[in-house]
Amino acid sequence: MSVEADPLTMMREKGKTGRHVFVVFGASGDLAKKKIYPVLWNLYKDELMPRETCIIGYARSKLSMGELEKRWAPFMKISDEDKTKYQAFIKLNSYVAGSYDKASDFKKLDDAINATGNCNRLFYLALPPSVYESVTLNLKATCMSSGDKWTRVIIEKPFGHDLESSEHLSRHLASLFKEEELYRIDHYLGKEMVQNLMVLRDVMQNHLLQLLTLVAMEKPPTLGAEDIRNEKVKVLKSMPPIKLEDVVLGQYVGNPDGSPDQREGYLDDPTVPKALNERKAEVRVQFKDVPGDIFSDGKVKRNELVIRVQPNEAVYMKMMTKSPGMHFDCEETELDLTYHSRYKDVRMPEAYERLILDVFTGSQINFVRSDELYEAWRVFTPVLHQIEKDKVKPIPYKFGSRGPRESDQLCDKYDFKYTGQYKWAPQQKL
């Protein structure tokens, strides 16, 4: 398998030459202040951003640059030794107030971009989908680069709410931009453990569906963006649409016996977080039983390869071993690679850092292609429409529990065995 250079190497090979302008649409919003600006600061601080880069915020709010900086400041990680560099980062920034549907306001934005010189242009749409069409129409008409400079547009999820709306957006974007100019961002694809699935491969229209395609895809001929995305699409094309009997809908209710913060149900809580017993995301590859098990007493559980995405990134093999002693008893244990233990001196980049760096370098490995998006919605749309049409009621489960019992029954139907007896504990930092 040939290997595509990593973004840092690509950046160094290109010498970080050329002027760049990074435009943050929705600069006054939560995503911008909590994620986008802190990520741009980290890239600048670590000298991964091209040297000649300016950042322009654009939103409807009438703000000064100082007021915008105050919004993102609480989310910045700034050590004492970083303070001088942070002041230099602030000087790279400017702000333009304008609407999302007036060409005259986009002309003001274009004037601000042109004032920095002839440059490559990156536009991040940290916006609600309701304004995608008007923003991209005005952007295409007014703010594109010229000559040998490129334009790249980053679209934030969601990419529609079903197949029809997703296809409408895709057709709209395709009428304005080339596929290589579009970067549909799903931040899960930038997580360290999800990246690791590319390496481990030799052994929902949502984040979980992305993980599924990476785990199930055939080994691509290269690590090039198109080869990898081709294999992901093949997985989706092989999947039939999901039926209602293939899913379990759950909704948590208050737990009167739980802690004070568990006593309200989903419908009682205006913040409506998930309320399971754990907050985690992982892929579990379970190895089936071998015919003719010599341990007929049920002591031997299935071995599993587990890729934990969050929290505490890790890869471990849960397996049965003989417990020490003169007897022949078995116990569950693990071969464990816990990232914060094995790589304790390495700073793990945030998902958005990796992805935004990819946009600077032009690498589309970790972005969603239009045909992949189509197939994902093809799989999910029928069941989403049926749930809406039939007003399917979710199964209640107690706040702080593992969720509906029916979810374990569904897993059992497809021969995935959950025993609940094993508990993985991450290694402690040395």
C-alpha positions in Angstrom: 0.0 0.0 0.0 1.5 3.3 -1.0 1.3 6.1 1.6 0.1 9.6 1.1 2.3 12.1 2.9 0.9 13.4 6.2 -0.4 17.0 6.2 2.7 18.4 8.1 5.1 16.8 5.6 2.9 18.1 2.7 3.0 21.6 4.2 6.7 21.5 4.6 7.3 20.2 1.1 5.2 23.1 -0.2 7.3 25.5 1.9 4.2 27.0 3.4 4.4 29.5 0.5 1.6 31.7 -0.8 -1.0 33.9 0.9 -4.1 32.4 2.4 -7.2 33.9 3.9 -9.4 31.8 6.2 -12.9 33.2 6.4 -15.1 32.1 9.3 -18.8 32.5 8.5 -20.8 32.6 11.7 -17.9 34.0 13.5 -20.0 35.2 16.5 -21.6 31.8 17.1 -20.8 28.9 19.5 -19.0 26.6 17.0 -16.7 29.4 16.0 -15.8 30.6 19.5 -15.5 27.1 21.1 -13.9 25.2 18.2 -12.8 27.1 15.1 -10.9 30.0 16.6 -9.2 27.8 19.2 -8.1 25.4 16.5 -6.8 28.2 14.3 -4.8 29.4 17.3 -3.4 25.9 18.0 -2.3 25.6 14.3 -0.7 29.0 14.5 1.0 28.3 17.8 2.4 25.0 16.6 3.6 26.7 13.3 1.4 24.4 11.2 -0.6 27.2 9.6 0.9 28.7 6.4 3.0 31.7 7.4 1.1 34.3 5.3 -2.4 33.6 6.6 -5.0 36.1 7.5 -8.3 35.2 9.3 -11.5 37.1 8.6 -14.6 36.6 10.7 -18.0 37.3 9.1 -21.4 37.3 10.8 -24.5 39.5 11.2 -23.6 40.7 14.7 -22.3 44.3 14.8 -19.1 43.6 16.7 -15.6 45.2 17.0 -12.6 42.9 16.7 -12.0 43.3 20.4 -15.5 42.2 21.2 -15.1 39.1 19.0 -11.8 38.3 20.7 -13.5 38.4 24.1 -16.0 35.8 22.9 -13.4 33.2 22.0 -10.8 34.1 24.7 -12.3 31.7 27.4 -11.8 28.8 25.1 -8.2 29.5 24.3 -5.3 27.6 26.0 -2.6 30.2 26.5 0.5 29.6 28.7 2.7 32.4 29.9 5.2 31.7 27.2 2.5 31.8 24.6 1.3 35.3 25.4 3.5 37.2 22.9 2.6 34.7 20.1 -1.1 35.0 21.0 -0.9 38.8 20.5 0.6 38.2 17.1 -2.3 35.7 16.3 -4.9 38.4 17.2 -3.3 40.8 14.7 -3.9 38.2 11.9 -7.6 38.6 12.6 -10.3 41.0 11.3 -14.0 41.1 11.3 -16.7 42.0 8.7 -20.4 42.4 9.7 -22.9 41.6 7.1 -26.0 39.7 6.2 -26.1 36.2 4.5 -28.3 37.2 1.6 -27.1 40.6 0.3 -24.6 40.7 -2.5 -23.4 44.2 -1.3 -22.3 42.8 2.0 -20.4 40.0 0.3 -18.7 42.7 -1.8 -17.5 44.2 1.5 -16.1 40.8 2.4 -14.4 40.4 -0.9 -12.8 43.9 -0.5 -11.4 42.8 2.9 -10.0 39.7 1.3 -8.4 41.6 -1.6 -6.8 44.0 0.8 -4.6 41.1 2.0 -3.3 40.6 -1.6 -3.8 37.8 -4.2 -4.5 34.7 -2.1 -5.9 31.3 -1.7 -9.3 31.4 0.0 -10.8 29.0 2.6 -14.4 29.5 3.6 -15.7 27.8 6.7 -19.5 27.7 7.0 -20.1 27.5 10.7 -23.7 28.3 10.0 -27.2 26.7 10.2 -28.1 24.8 7.1 -31.0 27.2 6.4 -28.6 29.8 5.1 -26.2 27.5 3.1 -27.8 28.2 -0.2 -27.8 32.0 0.0 -24.3 32.1 1.4 -22.8 29.8 -1.2 -24.6 31.7 -4.1 -23.2 35.0 -2.9 -19.8 33.5 -2.2 -19.6 32.0 -5.7 -20.8 35.3 -7.3 -18.6 37.6 -5.4 -15.7 36.1 -3.4 -13.9 33.4 -5.5 -10.2 33.5 -6.0 -8.6 34.3 -9.4 -5.6 33.4 -11.4 -3.6 30.5 -10.0 -5.1 30.7 -6.6 -7.7 28.2 -5.3 -10.9 28.4 -3.3 -12.0 25.7 -0.8 -15.4 25.6 1.0 -15.9 23.7 4.3 -19.5 22.6 5.0 -20.4 21.7 8.5 -22.9 18.9 9.3 -25.8 18.3 9.0 -25.8 17.7 5.2 -29.6 17.6 5.1 -32.2 15.7 7.2 -33.1 12.9 4.7 -32.1 11.7 1.2 -34.2 14.3 -0.6 -32.9 17.3 1.3 -29.3 16.0 1.2 -29.6 15.5 -2.6 -31.0 19.0 -3.0 -28.1 20.5 -1.1 -25.6 18.3 -3.1 -27.1 19.4 -6.4 -27.0 23.0 -5.3 -23.3 22.8 -4.3 -22.4 20.9 -7.4 -23.8 23.6 -9.6 -21.5 26.1 -7.9 -18.3 24.3 -7.0 -16.1 21.4 -8.2 -16.0 18.3 -5.9 -12.3 19.1 -5.1 -13.4 22.5 -3.8 -15.9 21.0 -1.3 -14.9 19.8 2.2 -17.9 18.2 4.0 -16.7 18.0 7.6 -17.6 15.3 10.1 -15.3 15.9 13.0 -15.4 12.3 14.0 -13.2 11.5 11.0 -10.4 13.6 12.5 -10.3 11.7 15.8 -7.0 9.9 16.5 -8.6 6.5 16.9 -10.7 6.8 13.8 -7.5 7.7 11.9 -6.0 4.5 13.4 -8.7 2.4 11.7 -6.8 3.0 8.5 -3.8 1.2 10.0 -5.7 -1.5 11.9 -7.6 -2.4 8.7 -5.1 -5.2 7.9 -6.2 -7.2 10.9 -25.5 6.4 10.2 -25.4 8.9 8.1 -23.8 9.8 11.4 -20.5 9.3 13.3 -21.2 5.6 13.8 -21.9 5.0 10.1 -18.5 6.6 9.4 -16.8 4.2 11.8 -18.7 1.3 10.2 -17.4 2.0 6.7 -13.8 2.3 7.9 -14.0 -1.0 9.8 -15.8 -2.9 7.1 -14.1 -1.6 3.9 -11.7 -3.6 1.9 -8.1 -2.6 2.0 -7.7 0.3 -0.4 -4.9 0.1 -3.0 -3.3 3.3 -1.6 -3.9 5.8 1.2 -5.0 8.4 -1.4 -8.2 10.2 -0.7 -10.2 8.8 -3.6 -9.1 5.2 -3.1 -10.2 5.3 0.5 -13.5 7.0 -0.2 -14.2 4.6 -3.1 -13.9 1.7 -0.6 -16.2 3.4 1.9 -18.8 3.9 -0.8 -18.6 0.2 -1.7 -19.5 -0.7 1.9 -22.5 1.6 1.8 -23.7 0.4 -1.6 -23.7 -3.2 -0.2 -26.1 -2.2 2.7 -29.8 -2.5 2.3 -32.0 0.3 3.7 -32.5 -0.1 7.5 -35.9 -1.4 8.6 -37.8 -0.5 11.8 -37.1 -4.0 13.2 -33.4 -3.3 12.9 -33.4 -0.4 15.3 -34.3 0.3 18.9 -35.6 3.8 19.8 -35.0 4.8 23.3 -35.9 7.8 25.5 -34.8 8.2 29.1 -37.2 8.9 31.9 -36.4 10.1 35.4 -34.8 7.7 37.9 -36.4 8.5 41.3 -33.8 6.2 43.0 -30.8 7.9 41.3 -28.8 10.9 42.2 -30.5 14.4 42.1 -29.3 15.1 38.6 -30.9 11.8 37.3 -34.4 12.4 38.6 -35.6 14.3 35.5 -36.5 12.6 32.3 -35.8 13.7 28.7 -39.0 15.6 28.4 -38.4 17.3 31.7 -34.9 18.6 31.0 -34.5 21.6 28.7 -30.8 20.7 28.0 -31.7 17.1 27.0 -28.3 15.3 27.2 -28.0 11.6 26.6 -28.4 9.8 29.9 -26.8 6.4 29.7 -24.5 5.0 32.3 -21.4 5.8 30.3 -20.3 8.4 27.8 -18.2 6.5 25.3 -17.7 5.7 21.6 -16.0 2.5 20.6 -15.9 -0.2 17.9 -16.2 -3.8 19.1 -15.2 -6.6 16.8 -16.4 -9.8 18.5 -15.0 -13.2 17.4 -17.5 -16.0 17.2 -17.4 -19.1 19.2 -15.5 -22.1 17.9 -17.6 -25.2 17.3 -17.1 -27.9 20.0 -16.3 -25.7 23.0 -14.4 -27.8 25.6 -15.4 -25.4 28.3 -19.1 -26.2 28.5 -19.7 -24.5 31.7 -20.0 -21.0 30.1 -16.9 -19.6 31.7 -15.2 -18.8 28.4 -16.5 -15.6 27.0 -15.9 -14.3 23.4 -12.7 -12.5 22.5 -13.1 -9.0 21.2 -10.9 -6.4 19.4 -12.0 -3.0 20.8 -11.1 0.4 19.3 -12.1 3.0 21.8 -12.6 6.5 20.2 -13.5 8.4 23.3 -12.8 8.9 26.1 -9.3 7.5 26.8 -8.3 6.5 23.3 -7.1 2.9 23.2 -6.9 -0.3 21.3 -7.2 -3.4 23.3 -7.8 -7.1 22.8 -10.2 -8.6 25.3 -9.4 -12.2 25.6 -9.7 -15.3 27.8 -6.6 -16.5 29.6 -5.8 -19.1 32.2 -5.8 -17.5 35.6 -2.6 -18.2 37.6 -2.4 -21.3 39.9 -2.7 -25.1 39.9 -6.3 -25.0 38.6 -7.5 -24.5 35.1 -9.8 -21.6 35.6 -10.2 -18.9 32.9 -10.6 -15.1 33.3 -11.1 -12.2 31.0 -8.0 -9.9 30.5 -6.6 -7.7 27.8 -3.7 -6.8 25.6 -3.9 -3.1 25.9 -2.5 -0.1 24.0 -3.8 2.9 26.0 -2.7 6.1 24.1 -2.2 8.4 27.1 0.1 5.8 28.6 2.0 4.7 25.6 2.3 8.2 24.1 2.3 10.2 27.4 4.6 12.9 26.0 2.7 13.5 22.8 0.0 16.1 22.4 -2.9 14.5 20.6 -4.3 17.0 18.0 -8.0 17.8 18.3 -10.2 16.4 15.5 -10.8 19.9 14.1 -7.1 20.7 14.1 -6.3 17.8 11.8 -9.3 18.5 9.5 -8.6 22.2 9.1 -4.9 21.4 8.4 -6.1 18.9 5.8 -8.1 21.7 4.0 -5.0 23.9 3.9 -3.0 21.1 2.3 -5.8 20.0 0.0 -6.1 16.5 1.4 -9.7 15.1 1.2 -9.1 11.8 2.9 -11.1 12.7 6.0 -14.0 14.5 4.3 -17.3 13.1 3.0 -17.8 12.8 -0.8 -21.2 13.5 -2.4 -21.8 9.8 -3.5 -20.9 8.6 0.0 -23.4 11.1 1.4 -26.1 9.8 -1.0 -25.6 6.2 -0.1 -25.6 7.0 3.7 -29.0 8.7 3.4 -30.3 6.0 1.1 -29.7 3.5 4.0 -31.3 5.7 6.7 -34.1 7.7 5.1 -36.8 5.0 4.8 -36.7 4.2 8.5 -36.5 7.8 9.5 -39.6 8.5 7.4 -41.4 5.5 8.9 -40.7 6.6 12.4 -42.0 10.1 11.6 -45.1 8.8 9.7 -46.1 6.1 12.2 -45.2 8.3 15.2 -43.3 5.4 16.7 -43.0 5.8 20.4 -39.5 5.4 21.9 -38.9 2.7 24.6 -38.4 4.4 28.0 -35.3 3.6 30.1 -34.1 4.9 33.4 -31.6 7.7 33.5 -28.1 6.2 34.2 -28.9 2.8 32.9 -27.4 1.0 29.9 -30.5 1.9 27.9 -33.5 -0.2 26.7 -33.2 -4.0 27.4 -34.4 -4.4 23.8 -31.1 -3.2 22.5 -29.3 -6.2 24.0 -32.0 -8.4 22.6 -31.4 -6.9 19.1 -27.6 -7.6 19.5 -28.4 -11.1 20.5 -30.6 -11.6 17.4 -27.5 -10.9 15.3 -25.3 -13.2 17.5 -23.4 -10.5 19.4 -23.2 -11.6 23.0 -23.0 -9.1 25.8 -22.3 -10.5 29.3 -21.7 -7.3 31.3 -19.1 -9.1 33.5 -15.9 -7.5 32.1 -14.9 -3.9 32.8 -12.0 -2.3 31.0 -9.9 0.2 33.0 -7.4 2.4 31.1 -3.8 2.1 32.1 -2.5 4.8 34.4 0.1 7.3 33.1 3.6 6.2 34.0 
